[in-house]
């Protein structure tokens, strides 16, 4: 783009607008300190000891301590338990510094969470700059994987679209089968699950909308 006072704009190039830079630190090494600092901040703000939070979340005190110290990356299910116990959104733990638009969210440096087996991953596709009413994720499920989602706060909705593969989503007593290109909007303040009954990896794009304050 042209600098201030330039007589005419220069021609934009692809390289100048990608914003891609070599990652100085692998994503897996960036995540523990961010989650740890946020966990300690949220716990202290609510006046909870590690022991008290452990009882609320059903997570061992030792594990909470390891997370706060940045020595352990919690699994997706573990982070859901802690977020529910603290009454905050999932993304609150991943917040770093406020971002200014436009922002390039590089696939190489994105915050990636996974289950213990590595068969289900969740990648945030929005700036992690604080609480928000809507969150956008990319989900990937390996063949044969079933992942259960814990209830979100009241009046939370999820809207999912299948980018590739197929998925079965269970909400209340109904199972919805979606093929590539299909979408589903459903209340997420109750137990729900995702199941890849196919033979190839399923890729989903998920928007989570919170009706009330996000954190």
C-alpha positions in Angstrom: 0.0 0.0 0.0 1.1 3.6 -0.4 2.9 5.3 2.4 1.8 8.8 3.7 2.6 11.4 1.1 3.3 9.0 -1.7 2.3 10.5 -5.1 0.5 7.3 -6.2 -0.2 3.9 -4.6 2.1 1.0 -5.3 0.8 -2.2 -6.7 -0.1 -4.6 -3.9 1.5 -8.1 -4.0 0.4 -11.4 -2.6 3.5 -11.6 -0.4 2.8 -8.2 1.2 -0.7 -9.0 2.2 -0.4 -12.6 3.5 1.2 -11.5 6.8 2.7 -15.0 7.1 5.9 -15.2 9.1 8.0 -18.1 10.1 6.8 -19.4 13.5 9.5 -18.7 16.1 7.8 -21.0 18.6 5.8 -24.2 17.7 2.0 -23.8 18.6 2.3 -26.6 21.2 4.9 -24.6 23.1 2.9 -21.3 23.0 -0.3 -22.7 24.4 0.7 -23.9 28.0 1.8 -20.5 29.3 -1.3 -18.7 27.8 -3.7 -21.2 29.3 -1.8 -21.3 32.6 -1.8 -17.5 33.1 -5.5 -17.2 32.2 -6.4 -20.1 34.6 -4.6 -18.4 37.5 -6.1 -15.0 36.7 -9.7 -16.4 36.5 -9.2 -18.5 39.7 -7.8 -15.6 41.7 -10.5 -13.3 40.4 -13.1 -15.6 41.9 -11.2 -16.1 45.1 -10.9 -19.9 44.6 -8.1 -22.0 45.9 -6.7 -24.8 43.8 -8.4 -27.3 46.1 -11.8 -25.5 45.8 -11.6 -25.4 42.0 -10.5 -29.0 42.0 -13.7 -30.0 43.8 -15.9 -27.8 41.5 -14.4 -29.0 38.2 -13.7 -32.6 39.1 -10.1 -32.1 38.1 -7.2 -33.1 40.4 -5.4 -30.3 42.3 -2.1 -31.6 40.9 -3.3 -31.3 37.3 -4.6 -27.7 37.9 -1.3 -26.8 39.4 0.6 -28.2 36.4 -1.7 -26.3 34.0 -1.2 -23.0 35.9 2.6 -23.4 35.8 2.5 -24.0 32.0 3.8 -27.5 32.3 0.8 -29.3 30.9 -1.6 -28.6 28.0 -5.2 -29.6 29.1 -7.2 -31.8 26.7 -10.4 -30.4 25.3 -12.6 -32.3 27.7 -10.5 -31.2 30.7 -10.7 -27.5 29.6 -14.5 -27.8 29.3 -14.7 -29.0 32.9 -12.6 -26.1 34.1 -14.5 -23.5 32.0 -17.8 -24.8 33.4 -16.6 -24.6 36.9 -15.4 -21.0 36.5 -18.5 -20.0 34.5 -16.5 -18.7 31.5 -16.3 -19.6 27.8 -13.9 -22.0 26.3 -12.0 -19.3 24.4 -11.3 -17.3 27.5 -8.4 -19.6 28.4 -6.8 -19.0 25.0 -7.0 -15.2 25.0 -3.6 -13.5 24.5 -3.2 -9.8 23.6 -5.9 -7.6 22.0 -5.7 -7.9 18.2 -6.3 -5.2 15.6 -8.0 -6.0 12.3 -7.1 -7.1 9.8 -5.5 -10.3 11.3 -4.0 -13.2 9.5 -4.6 -16.5 11.5 -1.8 -18.7 10.2 -2.5 -22.4 10.2 1.0 -23.0 11.3 0.8 -20.9 14.5 -2.9 -21.4 15.4 -3.9 -22.6 18.9 -4.8 -26.2 18.4 -6.5 -28.3 21.1 -6.8 -32.1 20.9 -8.2 -35.0 22.8 -6.0 -37.5 24.6 -5.8 -39.8 21.6 -5.2 -37.1 19.0 -8.3 -38.2 17.0 -10.3 -35.0 17.6 -8.9 -31.5 17.2 -10.3 -28.0 17.6 -8.7 -24.9 16.1 -9.9 -21.3 16.9 -10.5 -19.3 13.8 -10.8 -15.9 15.5 -8.5 -13.6 17.4 -8.1 -14.7 20.9 -8.2 -11.2 22.4 -10.8 -11.7 25.1 -14.4 -12.8 25.8 -16.8 -12.6 22.9 -20.4 -13.6 22.0 -19.4 -15.6 19.0 -16.6 -18.1 18.5 -15.5 -19.8 15.2 -13.8 -23.2 15.2 -12.5 -25.8 12.8 -13.1 -29.3 14.1 -11.5 -32.5 12.8 -12.6 -36.0 13.7 -10.9 -39.2 12.6 -13.0 -42.2 11.3 -14.9 -44.0 14.1 -14.4 -41.2 16.7 -17.2 -40.1 19.0 -16.7 -36.9 21.0 -19.1 -35.7 23.6 -19.7 -32.0 24.2 -20.4 -30.8 27.7 -23.4 -28.3 28.1 -22.5 -24.7 27.5 -24.0 -21.9 29.6 -27.8 -21.3 29.1 -29.0 -20.0 25.7 -25.8 -21.0 23.9 -26.3 -22.2 20.3 -24.0 -24.0 17.9 -24.1 -23.8 14.1 -22.1 -26.4 12.3 -21.4 -27.0 8.6 -19.7 -30.1 7.2 -16.8 -29.1 5.0 -15.8 -32.7 4.1 -16.8 -36.2 5.1 -19.9 -36.9 7.1 -21.0 -36.5 10.8 -23.7 -37.7 13.2 -24.7 -35.1 15.8 -26.7 -36.1 18.8 -28.9 -33.5 20.5 -31.4 -34.5 23.2 -32.9 -37.8 21.9 -32.3 -37.2 18.2 -29.3 -38.0 16.0 -28.9 -35.9 12.9 -26.8 -37.3 10.0 -25.1 -34.7 7.9 -23.2 -35.1 4.7 -20.7 -32.7 3.1 -22.3 -29.2 2.7 -25.0 -29.9 5.2 -25.5 -27.6 8.2 -27.2 -27.8 11.6 -28.2 -25.2 14.2 -29.0 -26.5 17.7 -29.0 -25.5 21.3 -25.7 -26.3 23.0 -26.7 -25.8 26.6 -27.3 -29.5 27.0 -25.2 -32.6 26.4 -24.5 -33.3 22.7 -22.1 -35.4 20.7 -20.3 -35.6 17.4 -19.7 -39.0 15.8 -17.7 -39.8 12.6 -19.2 -43.1 11.4 -17.5 -42.8 8.0 -14.2 -44.1 6.7 -12.5 -40.7 6.2 -11.6 -37.8 8.4 -14.5 -35.3 8.9 -13.8 -31.5 8.8 -16.4 -29.3 10.4 -16.7 -25.5 10.8 -18.5 -24.5 14.0 -19.9 -21.2 15.2 -20.7 -21.0 18.9 -23.0 -18.1 19.9 -23.5 -17.0 23.5 -26.6 -15.1 24.4 -25.3 -13.7 27.6 -22.0 -12.2 28.6 -19.1 -14.3 27.3 -16.9 -14.3 30.3 
